[in-house]
């Protein structure tokens, strides 16, 4: 593994998705406050 920028990849980027309180998947968007997986924050129904 090369040292420096090449080995860091996307480490510098902020993680937009955190663990969802409903489905438990790391798909909850912090900025939009909507889960990409189940729709938590957008709809009460589970997004299949
Ligand atoms: Zn969810």
mmCIF file of the protein (N, C-alpha, C, O) and its ligand, coordinates in Angstrom:
data_MODEL
# 
_entry.id   MODEL 
# 
loop_
_entity.id 
_entity.type 
_entity.pdbx_number_of_molecules 
1 polymer     1 
2 non-polymer 1 
# 
_entity_poly.entity_id                      1 
_entity_poly.type                           'polypeptide(L)' 
_entity_poly.nstd_linkage                   no 
_entity_poly.nstd_monomer                   no 
_entity_poly.pdbx_seq_one_letter_code       
;(UNK)(UNK)(UNK)(UNK)(UNK)(UNK)(UNK)(UNK)(UNK)(UNK)(UNK)(UNK)(UNK)(UNK)(UNK)(UNK)
(UNK)(UNK)(UNK)(UNK)(UNK)(UNK)(UNK)(UNK)(UNK)(UNK)(UNK)(UNK)(UNK)(UNK)(UNK)(UNK)
(UNK)(UNK)(UNK)(UNK)(UNK)(UNK)(UNK)(UNK)(UNK)(UNK)(UNK)(UNK)(UNK)(UNK)(UNK)(UNK)
;
_entity_poly.pdbx_seq_one_letter_code_can   XXXXXXXXXXXXXXXXXXXXXXXXXXXXXXXXXXXXXXXXXXXXXXXX 
_entity_poly.pdbx_strand_id                 A 
# 
loop_
_entity_poly_seq.entity_id 
_entity_poly_seq.num 
_entity_poly_seq.mon_id 
_entity_poly_seq.hetero 
1 1  UNK n 
1 2  UNK n 
1 3  UNK n 
1 4  UNK n 
1 5  UNK n 
1 6  UNK n 
1 7  UNK n 
1 8  UNK n 
1 9  UNK n 
1 10 UNK n 
1 11 UNK n 
1 12 UNK n 
1 13 UNK n 
1 14 UNK n 
1 15 UNK n 
1 16 UNK n 
1 17 UNK n 
1 18 UNK n 
1 19 UNK n 
1 20 UNK n 
1 21 UNK n 
1 22 UNK n 
1 23 UNK n 
1 24 UNK n 
1 25 UNK n 
1 26 UNK n 
1 27 UNK n 
1 28 UNK n 
1 29 UNK n 
1 30 UNK n 
1 31 UNK n 
1 32 UNK n 
1 33 UNK n 
1 34 UNK n 
1 35 UNK n 
1 36 UNK n 
1 37 UNK n 
1 38 UNK n 
1 39 UNK n 
1 40 UNK n 
1 41 UNK n 
1 42 UNK n 
1 43 UNK n 
1 44 UNK n 
1 45 UNK n 
1 46 UNK n 
1 47 UNK n 
1 48 UNK n 
# 
loop_
_struct_asym.id 
_struct_asym.entity_id 
A 1 
B 2 
# 
loop_
_chem_comp.id 
_chem_comp.type 
_chem_comp.mon_nstd_flag 
UNK 'L-peptide linking' . 
ZN  non-polymer         . 
# 
_pdbx_entity_nonpoly.entity_id   2 
_pdbx_entity_nonpoly.name        ? 
_pdbx_entity_nonpoly.comp_id     ZN 
# 
_pdbx_nonpoly_scheme.asym_id         B 
_pdbx_nonpoly_scheme.entity_id       2 
_pdbx_nonpoly_scheme.mon_id          ZN 
_pdbx_nonpoly_scheme.ndb_seq_num     1 
_pdbx_nonpoly_scheme.pdb_seq_num     101 
_pdbx_nonpoly_scheme.auth_seq_num    101 
_pdbx_nonpoly_scheme.pdb_mon_id      ZN 
_pdbx_nonpoly_scheme.auth_mon_id     ZN 
_pdbx_nonpoly_scheme.pdb_strand_id   A 
_pdbx_nonpoly_scheme.pdb_ins_code    . 
# 
loop_
_atom_site.group_PDB 
_atom_site.id 
_atom_site.type_symbol 
_atom_site.label_atom_id 
_atom_site.label_alt_id 
_atom_site.label_comp_id 
_atom_site.label_asym_id 
_atom_site.label_entity_id 
_atom_site.label_seq_id 
_atom_site.pdbx_PDB_ins_code 
_atom_site.Cartn_x 
_atom_site.Cartn_y 
_atom_site.Cartn_z 
_atom_site.occupancy 
_atom_site.B_iso_or_equiv 
_atom_site.pdbx_formal_charge 
_atom_site.auth_seq_id 
_atom_site.auth_comp_id 
_atom_site.auth_asym_id 
_atom_site.auth_atom_id 
_atom_site.pdbx_PDB_model_num 
ATOM   1   N  N  . UNK A 1 1  ? 0.841   -1.211 0.000  1.00 0.00 ? 1   UNK A N  1 
ATOM   2   C  CA . UNK A 1 1  ? 0.000   0.000  0.000  1.00 0.00 ? 1   UNK A CA 1 
ATOM   3   C  C  . UNK A 1 1  ? 0.870   1.254  0.000  1.00 0.00 ? 1   UNK A C  1 
ATOM   4   O  O  . UNK A 1 1  ? 1.774   1.398  0.823  1.00 0.00 ? 1   UNK A O  1 
ATOM   5   N  N  . UNK A 1 2  ? 0.590   2.131  -0.910 1.00 0.00 ? 2   UNK A N  1 
ATOM   6   C  CA . UNK A 1 2  ? 1.360   3.368  -1.007 1.00 0.00 ? 2   UNK A CA 1 
ATOM   7   C  C  . UNK A 1 2  ? 0.925   4.360  0.068  1.00 0.00 ? 2   UNK A C  1 
ATOM   8   O  O  . UNK A 1 2  ? -0.251  4.460  0.417  1.00 0.00 ? 2   UNK A O  1 
ATOM   9   N  N  . UNK A 1 3  ? 1.888   5.067  0.565  1.00 0.00 ? 3   UNK A N  1 
ATOM   10  C  CA . UNK A 1 3  ? 1.550   6.088  1.566  1.00 0.00 ? 3   UNK A CA 1 
ATOM   11  C  C  . UNK A 1 3  ? 1.057   7.365  0.885  1.00 0.00 ? 3   UNK A C  1 
ATOM   12  O  O  . UNK A 1 3  ? 1.367   7.615  -0.280 1.00 0.00 ? 3   UNK A O  1 
ATOM   13  N  N  . UNK A 1 4  ? 0.299   8.157  1.610  1.00 0.00 ? 4   UNK A N  1 
ATOM   14  C  CA . UNK A 1 4  ? -0.144  9.438  1.068  1.00 0.00 ? 4   UNK A CA 1 
ATOM   15  C  C  . UNK A 1 4  ? -1.574  9.425  0.574  1.00 0.00 ? 4   UNK A C  1 
ATOM   16  O  O  . UNK A 1 4  ? -2.372  8.577  0.974  1.00 0.00 ? 4   UNK A O  1 
ATOM   17  N  N  . UNK A 1 5  ? -1.891  10.350 -0.282 1.00 0.00 ? 5   UNK A N  1 
ATOM   18  C  CA . UNK A 1 5  ? -3.260  10.605 -0.714 1.00 0.00 ? 5   UNK A CA 1 
ATOM   19  C  C  . UNK A 1 5  ? -3.898  9.387  -1.390 1.00 0.00 ? 5   UNK A C  1 
ATOM   20  O  O  . UNK A 1 5  ? -5.082  9.116  -1.189 1.00 0.00 ? 5   UNK A O  1 
ATOM   21  N  N  . UNK A 1 6  ? -3.130  8.664  -2.177 1.00 0.00 ? 6   UNK A N  1 
ATOM   22  C  CA . UNK A 1 6  ? -3.662  7.550  -2.944 1.00 0.00 ? 6   UNK A CA 1 
ATOM   23  C  C  . UNK A 1 6  ? -4.268  6.459  -2.069 1.00 0.00 ? 6   UNK A C  1 
ATOM   24  O  O  . UNK A 1 6  ? -5.275  5.855  -2.438 1.00 0.00 ? 6   UNK A O  1 
ATOM   25  N  N  . UNK A 1 7  ? -3.668  6.205  -0.925 1.00 0.00 ? 7   UNK A N  1 
ATOM   26  C  CA . UNK A 1 7  ? -4.133  5.140  -0.052 1.00 0.00 ? 7   UNK A CA 1 
ATOM   27  C  C  . UNK A 1 7  ? -5.306  5.568  0.826  1.00 0.00 ? 7   UNK A C  1 
ATOM   28  O  O  . UNK A 1 7  ? -5.963  4.727  1.440  1.00 0.00 ? 7   UNK A O  1 
ATOM   29  N  N  . UNK A 1 8  ? -5.570  6.870  0.887  1.00 0.00 ? 8   UNK A N  1 
ATOM   30  C  CA . UNK A 1 8  ? -6.639  7.346  1.758  1.00 0.00 ? 8   UNK A CA 1 
ATOM   31  C  C  . UNK A 1 8  ? -8.020  7.227  1.117  1.00 0.00 ? 8   UNK A C  1 
ATOM   32  O  O  . UNK A 1 8  ? -9.018  7.040  1.814  1.00 0.00 ? 8   UNK A O  1 
ATOM   33  N  N  . UNK A 1 9  ? -8.074  7.333  -0.187 1.00 0.00 ? 9   UNK A N  1 
ATOM   34  C  CA . UNK A 1 9  ? -9.344  7.173  -0.873 1.00 0.00 ? 9   UNK A CA 1 
ATOM   35  C  C  . UNK A 1 9  ? -10.351 8.231  -0.486 1.00 0.00 ? 9   UNK A C  1 
ATOM   36  O  O  . UNK A 1 9  ? -10.087 9.428  -0.592 1.00 0.00 ? 9   UNK A O  1 
ATOM   37  N  N  . UNK A 1 10 ? -11.537 7.769  -0.024 1.00 0.00 ? 10  UNK A N  1 
ATOM   38  C  CA . UNK A 1 10 ? -12.614 8.705  0.308  1.00 0.00 ? 10  UNK A CA 1 
ATOM   39  C  C  . UNK A 1 10 ? -12.674 9.002  1.808  1.00 0.00 ? 10  UNK A C  1 
ATOM   40  O  O  . UNK A 1 10 ? -13.707 9.432  2.322  1.00 0.00 ? 10  UNK A O  1 
ATOM   41  N  N  . UNK A 1 11 ? -11.573 8.770  2.493  1.00 0.00 ? 11  UNK A N  1 
ATOM   42  C  CA . UNK A 1 11 ? -11.563 8.952  3.949  1.00 0.00 ? 11  UNK A CA 1 
ATOM   43  C  C  . UNK A 1 11 ? -11.905 10.371 4.372  1.00 0.00 ? 11  UNK A C  1 
ATOM   44  O  O  . UNK A 1 11 ? -12.482 10.585 5.438  1.00 0.00 ? 11  UNK A O  1 
ATOM   45  N  N  . UNK A 1 12 ? -11.553 11.330 3.547  1.00 0.00 ? 12  UNK A N  1 
ATOM   46  C  CA . UNK A 1 12 ? -11.760 12.727 3.900  1.00 0.00 ? 12  UNK A CA 1 
ATOM   47  C  C  . UNK A 1 12 ? -13.211 13.169 3.813  1.00 0.00 ? 12  UNK A C  1 
ATOM   48  O  O  . UNK A 1 12 ? -13.589 14.203 4.364  1.00 0.00 ? 12  UNK A O  1 
ATOM   49  N  N  . UNK A 1 13 ? -14.015 12.385 3.124  1.00 0.00 ? 13  UNK A N  1 
ATOM   50  C  CA . UNK A 1 13 ? -15.414 12.774 2.950  1.00 0.00 ? 13  UNK A CA 1 
ATOM   51  C  C  . UNK A 1 13 ? -16.234 12.448 4.187  1.00 0.00 ? 13  UNK A C  1 
ATOM   52  O  O  . UNK A 1 13 ? -16.006 11.438 4.853  1.00 0.00 ? 13  UNK A O  1 
ATOM   53  N  N  . UNK A 1 14 ? -17.178 13.308 4.481  1.00 0.00 ? 14  UNK A N  1 
ATOM   54  C  CA . UNK A 1 14 ? -18.069 13.067 5.617  1.00 0.00 ? 14  UNK A CA 1 
ATOM   55  C  C  . UNK A 1 14 ? -19.052 11.966 5.264  1.00 0.00 ? 14  UNK A C  1 
ATOM   56  O  O  . UNK A 1 14 ? -19.536 11.887 4.134  1.00 0.00 ? 14  UNK A O  1 
ATOM   57  N  N  . UNK A 1 15 ? -19.338 11.133 6.221  1.00 0.00 ? 15  UNK A N  1 
ATOM   58  C  CA . UNK A 1 15 ? -20.301 10.077 5.955  1.00 0.00 ? 15  UNK A CA 1 
ATOM   59  C  C  . UNK A 1 15 ? -21.703 10.646 6.075  1.00 0.00 ? 15  UNK A C  1 
ATOM   60  O  O  . UNK A 1 15 ? -22.108 11.134 7.131  1.00 0.00 ? 15  UNK A O  1 
ATOM   61  N  N  . UNK A 1 16 ? -22.432 10.572 4.977  1.00 0.00 ? 16  UNK A N  1 
ATOM   62  C  CA . UNK A 1 16 ? -23.779 11.146 4.928  1.00 0.00 ? 16  UNK A CA 1 
ATOM   63  C  C  . UNK A 1 16 ? -24.802 10.214 5.536  1.00 0.00 ? 16  UNK A C  1 
ATOM   64  O  O  . UNK A 1 16 ? -25.849 10.655 6.008  1.00 0.00 ? 16  UNK A O  1 
ATOM   65  N  N  . UNK A 1 17 ? -24.503 8.923  5.527  1.00 0.00 ? 17  UNK A N  1 
ATOM   66  C  CA . UNK A 1 17 ? -25.465 7.963  6.032  1.00 0.00 ? 17  UNK A CA 1 
ATOM   67  C  C  . UNK A 1 17 ? -25.014 7.388  7.375  1.00 0.00 ? 17  UNK A C  1 
ATOM   68  O  O  . UNK A 1 17 ? -23.886 6.920  7.529  1.00 0.00 ? 17  UNK A O  1 
ATOM   69  N  N  . UNK A 1 18 ? -25.932 7.439  8.337  1.00 0.00 ? 18  UNK A N  1 
ATOM   70  C  CA . UNK A 1 18 ? -25.664 6.855  9.646  1.00 0.00 ? 18  UNK A CA 1 
ATOM   71  C  C  . UNK A 1 18 ? -26.669 5.727  9.897  1.00 0.00 ? 18  UNK A C  1 
ATOM   72  O  O  . UNK A 1 18 ? -27.575 5.503  9.093  1.00 0.00 ? 18  UNK A O  1 
ATOM   73  N  N  . UNK A 1 19 ? -26.504 5.033  11.000 1.00 0.00 ? 19  UNK A N  1 
ATOM   74  C  CA . UNK A 1 19 ? -27.380 3.899  11.303 1.00 0.00 ? 19  UNK A CA 1 
ATOM   75  C  C  . UNK A 1 19 ? -28.814 4.369  11.518 1.00 0.00 ? 19  UNK A C  1 
ATOM   76  O  O  . UNK A 1 19 ? -29.073 5.280  12.304 1.00 0.00 ? 19  UNK A O  1 
ATOM   77  N  N  . UNK A 1 20 ? -29.731 3.737  10.811 1.00 0.00 ? 20  UNK A N  1 
ATOM   78  C  CA . UNK A 1 20 ? -31.143 4.098  10.900 1.00 0.00 ? 20  UNK A CA 1 
ATOM   79  C  C  . UNK A 1 20 ? -31.763 3.532  12.185 1.00 0.00 ? 20  UNK A C  1 
ATOM   80  O  O  . UNK A 1 20 ? -31.490 2.398  12.580 1.00 0.00 ? 20  UNK A O  1 
ATOM   81  N  N  . UNK A 1 21 ? -32.601 4.352  12.823 1.00 0.00 ? 21  UNK A N  1 
ATOM   82  C  CA . UNK A 1 21 ? -33.224 3.951  14.080 1.00 0.00 ? 21  UNK A CA 1 
ATOM   83  C  C  . UNK A 1 21 ? -34.291 2.882  13.862 1.00 0.00 ? 21  UNK A C  1 
ATOM   84  O  O  . UNK A 1 21 ? -34.624 2.147  14.791 1.00 0.00 ? 21  UNK A O  1 
ATOM   85  N  N  . UNK A 1 22 ? -34.825 2.786  12.664 1.00 0.00 ? 22  UNK A N  1 
ATOM   86  C  CA . UNK A 1 22 ? -35.902 1.836  12.392 1.00 0.00 ? 22  UNK A CA 1 
ATOM   87  C  C  . UNK A 1 22 ? -35.420 0.532  11.761 1.00 0.00 ? 22  UNK A C  1 
ATOM   88  O  O  . UNK A 1 22 ? -35.724 -0.553 12.256 1.00 0.00 ? 22  UNK A O  1 
ATOM   89  N  N  . UNK A 1 23 ? -34.661 0.646  10.657 1.00 0.00 ? 23  UNK A N  1 
ATOM   90  C  CA . UNK A 1 23 ? -34.252 -0.585 9.972  1.00 0.00 ? 23  UNK A CA 1 
ATOM   91  C  C  . UNK A 1 23 ? -32.855 -1.054 10.390 1.00 0.00 ? 23  UNK A C  1 
ATOM   92  O  O  . UNK A 1 23 ? -32.464 -2.189 10.117 1.00 0.00 ? 23  UNK A O  1 
ATOM   93  N  N  . UNK A 1 24 ? -32.109 -0.162 11.056 1.00 0.00 ? 24  UNK A N  1 
ATOM   94  C  CA . UNK A 1 24 ? -30.790 -0.560 11.552 1.00 0.00 ? 24  UNK A CA 1 
ATOM   95  C  C  . UNK A 1 24 ? -29.691 -0.522 10.514 1.00 0.00 ? 24  UNK A C  1 
ATOM   96  O  O  . UNK A 1 24 ? -28.529 -0.780 10.824 1.00 0.00 ? 24  UNK A O  1 
ATOM   97  N  N  . UNK A 1 25 ? -30.047 -0.204 9.297  1.00 0.00 ? 25  UNK A N  1 
ATOM   98  C  CA . UNK A 1 25 ? -29.035 -0.154 8.241  1.00 0.00 ? 25  UNK A CA 1 
ATOM   99  C  C  . UNK A 1 25 ? -28.371 1.227  8.207  1.00 0.00 ? 25  UNK A C  1 
ATOM   100 O  O  . UNK A 1 25 ? -28.990 2.229  8.565  1.00 0.00 ? 25  UNK A O  1 
ATOM   101 N  N  . UNK A 1 26 ? -27.125 1.271  7.779  1.00 0.00 ? 26  UNK A N  1 
ATOM   102 C  CA . UNK A 1 26 ? -26.440 2.565  7.686  1.00 0.00 ? 26  UNK A CA 1 
ATOM   103 C  C  . UNK A 1 26 ? -26.883 3.340  6.452  1.00 0.00 ? 26  UNK A C  1 
ATOM   104 O  O  . UNK A 1 26 ? -26.076 3.670  5.583  1.00 0.00 ? 26  UNK A O  1 
ATOM   105 N  N  . UNK A 1 27 ? -28.181 3.622  6.393  1.00 0.00 ? 27  UNK A N  1 
ATOM   106 C  CA . UNK A 1 27 ? -28.748 4.259  5.204  1.00 0.00 ? 27  UNK A CA 1 
ATOM   107 C  C  . UNK A 1 27 ? -29.499 5.541  5.538  1.00 0.00 ? 27  UNK A C  1 
ATOM   108 O  O  . UNK A 1 27 ? -30.147 6.127  4.671  1.00 0.00 ? 27  UNK A O  1 
ATOM   109 N  N  . UNK A 1 28 ? -29.414 5.979  6.793  1.00 0.00 ? 28  UNK A N  1 
ATOM   110 C  CA . UNK A 1 28 ? -30.122 7.190  7.187  1.00 0.00 ? 28  UNK A CA 1 
ATOM   111 C  C  . UNK A 1 28 ? -29.300 8.420  6.821  1.00 0.00 ? 28  UNK A C  1 
ATOM   112 O  O  . UNK A 1 28 ? -28.191 8.609  7.321  1.00 0.00 ? 28  UNK A O  1 
ATOM   113 N  N  . UNK A 1 29 ? -29.852 9.248  5.950  1.00 0.00 ? 29  UNK A N  1 
ATOM   114 C  CA . UNK A 1 29 ? -29.155 10.442 5.483  1.00 0.00 ? 29  UNK A CA 1 
ATOM   115 C  C  . UNK A 1 29 ? -29.244 11.537 6.534  1.00 0.00 ? 29  UNK A C  1 
ATOM   116 O  O  . UNK A 1 29 ? -30.336 11.957 6.919  1.00 0.00 ? 29  UNK A O  1 
ATOM   117 N  N  . UNK A 1 30 ? -28.095 11.991 6.990  1.00 0.00 ? 30  UNK A N  1 
ATOM   118 C  CA . UNK A 1 30 ? -28.061 12.998 8.048  1.00 0.00 ? 30  UNK A CA 1 
ATOM   119 C  C  . UNK A 1 30 ? -28.537 14.363 7.566  1.00 0.00 ? 30  UNK A C  1 
ATOM   120 O  O  . UNK A 1 30 ? -29.136 15.115 8.335  1.00 0.00 ? 30  UNK A O  1 
ATOM   121 N  N  . UNK A 1 31 ? -28.285 14.681 6.343  1.00 0.00 ? 31  UNK A N  1 
ATOM   122 C  CA . UNK A 1 31 ? -28.637 16.006 5.812  1.00 0.00 ? 31  UNK A CA 1 
ATOM   123 C  C  . UNK A 1 31 ? -30.121 16.066 5.458  1.00 0.00 ? 31  UNK A C  1 
ATOM   124 O  O  . UNK A 1 31 ? -30.796 17.054 5.751  1.00 0.00 ? 31  UNK A O  1 
ATOM   125 N  N  . UNK A 1 32 ? -30.623 15.007 4.829  1.00 0.00 ? 32  UNK A N  1 
ATOM   126 C  CA . UNK A 1 32 ? -32.025 14.998 4.421  1.00 0.00 ? 32  UNK A CA 1 
ATOM   127 C  C  . UNK A 1 32 ? -32.943 14.483 5.519  1.00 0.00 ? 32  UNK A C  1 
ATOM   128 O  O  . UNK A 1 32 ? -34.156 14.687 5.471  1.00 0.00 ? 32  UNK A O  1 
ATOM   129 N  N  . UNK A 1 33 ? -32.358 13.814 6.507  1.00 0.00 ? 33  UNK A N  1 
ATOM   130 C  CA . UNK A 1 33 ? -33.111 13.195 7.600  1.00 0.00 ? 33  UNK A CA 1 
ATOM   131 C  C  . UNK A 1 33 ? -34.084 12.148 7.071  1.00 0.00 ? 33  UNK A C  1 
ATOM   132 O  O  . UNK A 1 33 ? -35.201 11.999 7.566  1.00 0.00 ? 33  UNK A O  1 
ATOM   133 N  N  . UNK A 1 34 ? -33.626 11.431 6.056  1.00 0.00 ? 34  UNK A N  1 
ATOM   134 C  CA . UNK A 1 34 ? -34.450 10.392 5.434  1.00 0.00 ? 34  UNK A CA 1 
ATOM   135 C  C  . UNK A 1 34 ? -33.614 9.129  5.265  1.00 0.00 ? 34  UNK A C  1 
ATOM   136 O  O  . UNK A 1 34 ? -32.458 9.180  4.844  1.00 0.00 ? 34  UNK A O  1 
ATOM   137 N  N  . UNK A 1 35 ? -34.220 8.001  5.601  1.00 0.00 ? 35  UNK A N  1 
ATOM   138 C  CA . UNK A 1 35 ? -33.515 6.751  5.395  1.00 0.00 ? 35  UNK A CA 1 
ATOM   139 C  C  . UNK A 1 35 ? -33.681 6.292  3.954  1.00 0.00 ? 35  UNK A C  1 
ATOM   140 O  O  . UNK A 1 35 ? -34.796 6.232  3.435  1.00 0.00 ? 35  UNK A O  1 
ATOM   141 N  N  . UNK A 1 36 ? -32.575 5.971  3.319  1.00 0.00 ? 36  UNK A N  1 
ATOM   142 C  CA . UNK A 1 36 ? -32.592 5.559  1.922  1.00 0.00 ? 36  UNK A CA 1 
ATOM   143 C  C  . UNK A 1 36 ? -33.148 4.154  1.765  1.00 0.00 ? 36  UNK A C  1 
ATOM   144 O  O  . UNK A 1 36 ? -33.608 3.775  0.688  1.00 0.00 ? 36  UNK A O  1 
ATOM   145 N  N  . UNK A 1 37 ? -33.102 3.378  2.850  1.00 0.00 ? 37  UNK A N  1 
ATOM   146 C  CA . UNK A 1 37 ? -33.516 1.990  2.776  1.00 0.00 ? 37  UNK A CA 1 
ATOM   147 C  C  . UNK A 1 37 ? -35.003 1.802  3.071  1.00 0.00 ? 37  UNK A C  1 
ATOM   148 O  O  . UNK A 1 37 ? -35.724 1.200  2.275  1.00 0.00 ? 37  UNK A O  1 
ATOM   149 N  N  . UNK A 1 38 ? -35.467 2.324  4.227  1.00 0.00 ? 38  UNK A N  1 
ATOM   150 C  CA . UNK A 1 38 ? -36.841 2.087  4.639  1.00 0.00 ? 38  UNK A CA 1 
ATOM   151 C  C  . UNK A 1 38 ? -37.724 3.323  4.521  1.00 0.00 ? 38  UNK A C  1 
ATOM   152 O  O  . UNK A 1 38 ? -38.941 3.226  4.684  1.00 0.00 ? 38  UNK A O  1 
ATOM   153 N  N  . UNK A 1 39 ? -37.139 4.471  4.244  1.00 0.00 ? 39  UNK A N  1 
ATOM   154 C  CA . UNK A 1 39 ? -37.924 5.688  4.082  1.00 0.00 ? 39  UNK A CA 1 
ATOM   155 C  C  . UNK A 1 39 ? -38.241 6.380  5.399  1.00 0.00 ? 39  UNK A C  1 
ATOM   156 O  O  . UNK A 1 39 ? -39.128 7.231  5.450  1.00 0.00 ? 39  UNK A O  1 
ATOM   157 N  N  . UNK A 1 40 ? -37.542 6.034  6.446  1.00 0.00 ? 40  UNK A N  1 
ATOM   158 C  CA . UNK A 1 40 ? -37.746 6.643  7.768  1.00 0.00 ? 40  UNK A CA 1 
ATOM   159 C  C  . UNK A 1 40 ? -37.448 8.148  7.691  1.00 0.00 ? 40  UNK A C  1 
ATOM   160 O  O  . UNK A 1 40 ? -36.389 8.557  7.215  1.00 0.00 ? 40  UNK A O  1 
ATOM   161 N  N  . UNK A 1 41 ? -38.399 8.963  8.166  1.00 0.00 ? 41  UNK A N  1 
ATOM   162 C  CA . UNK A 1 41 ? -38.246 10.403 8.070  1.00 0.00 ? 41  UNK A CA 1 
ATOM   163 C  C  . UNK A 1 41 ? -39.058 10.969 6.921  1.00 0.00 ? 41  UNK A C  1 
ATOM   164 O  O  . UNK A 1 41 ? -39.399 12.151 6.909  1.00 0.00 ? 41  UNK A O  1 
ATOM   165 N  N  . UNK A 1 42 ? -39.362 10.122 5.964  1.00 0.00 ? 42  UNK A N  1 
ATOM   166 C  CA . UNK A 1 42 ? -40.117 10.542 4.794  1.00 0.00 ? 42  UNK A CA 1 
ATOM   167 C  C  . UNK A 1 42 ? -41.530 9.964  4.855  1.00 0.00 ? 42  UNK A C  1 
ATOM   168 O  O  . UNK A 1 42 ? -42.517 10.665 4.630  1.00 0.00 ? 42  UNK A O  1 
ATOM   169 N  N  . UNK A 1 43 ? -41.602 8.679  5.162  1.00 0.00 ? 43  UNK A N  1 
ATOM   170 C  CA . UNK A 1 43 ? -42.888 8.002  5.230  1.00 0.00 ? 43  UNK A CA 1 
ATOM   171 C  C  . UNK A 1 43 ? -42.967 7.126  6.467  1.00 0.00 ? 43  UNK A C  1 
ATOM   172 O  O  . UNK A 1 43 ? -41.952 6.636  6.961  1.00 0.00 ? 43  UNK A O  1 
ATOM   173 N  N  . UNK A 1 44 ? -44.174 6.935  6.957  1.00 0.00 ? 44  UNK A N  1 
ATOM   174 C  CA . UNK A 1 44 ? -44.351 6.081  8.129  1.00 0.00 ? 44  UNK A CA 1 
ATOM   175 C  C  . UNK A 1 44 ? -44.281 4.605  7.736  1.00 0.00 ? 44  UNK A C  1 
ATOM   176 O  O  . UNK A 1 44 ? -43.954 3.737  8.545  1.00 0.00 ? 44  UNK A O  1 
ATOM   177 N  N  . UNK A 1 45 ? -44.597 4.358  6.476  1.00 0.00 ? 45  UNK A N  1 
ATOM   178 C  CA . UNK A 1 45 ? -44.591 2.970  6.011  1.00 0.00 ? 45  UNK A CA 1 
ATOM   179 C  C  . UNK A 1 45 ? -43.176 2.538  5.629  1.00 0.00 ? 45  UNK A C  1 
ATOM   180 O  O  . UNK A 1 45 ? -42.350 3.341  5.196  1.00 0.00 ? 45  UNK A O  1 
ATOM   181 N  N  . UNK A 1 46 ? -42.937 1.279  5.799  1.00 0.00 ? 46  UNK A N  1 
ATOM   182 C  CA . UNK A 1 46 ? -41.635 0.729  5.438  1.00 0.00 ? 46  UNK A CA 1 
ATOM   183 C  C  . UNK A 1 46 ? -41.511 0.648  3.930  1.00 0.00 ? 46  UNK A C  1 
ATOM   184 O  O  . UNK A 1 46 ? -42.384 0.110  3.248  1.00 0.00 ? 46  UNK A O  1 
ATOM   185 N  N  . UNK A 1 47 ? -40.428 1.182  3.424  1.00 0.00 ? 47  UNK A N  1 
ATOM   186 C  CA . UNK A 1 47 ? -40.171 1.183  2.005  1.00 0.00 ? 47  UNK A CA 1 
ATOM   187 C  C  . UNK A 1 47 ? -39.559 -0.158 1.595  1.00 0.00 ? 47  UNK A C  1 
ATOM   188 O  O  . UNK A 1 47 ? -38.418 -0.469 1.936  1.00 0.00 ? 47  UNK A O  1 
ATOM   189 N  N  . UNK A 1 48 ? -40.343 -0.940 0.858  1.00 0.00 ? 48  UNK A N  1 
ATOM   190 C  CA . UNK A 1 48 ? -39.857 -2.261 0.455  1.00 0.00 ? 48  UNK A CA 1 
ATOM   191 C  C  . UNK A 1 48 ? -39.063 -2.180 -0.853 1.00 0.00 ? 48  UNK A C  1 
ATOM   192 O  O  . UNK A 1 48 ? -38.576 -3.199 -1.343 1.00 0.00 ? 48  UNK A O  1 
HETATM 193 ZN ZN . ZN  B 2 .  ? -34.219 2.829  7.727  1.00 0.00 ? 101 ZN  A ZN 1 
# 
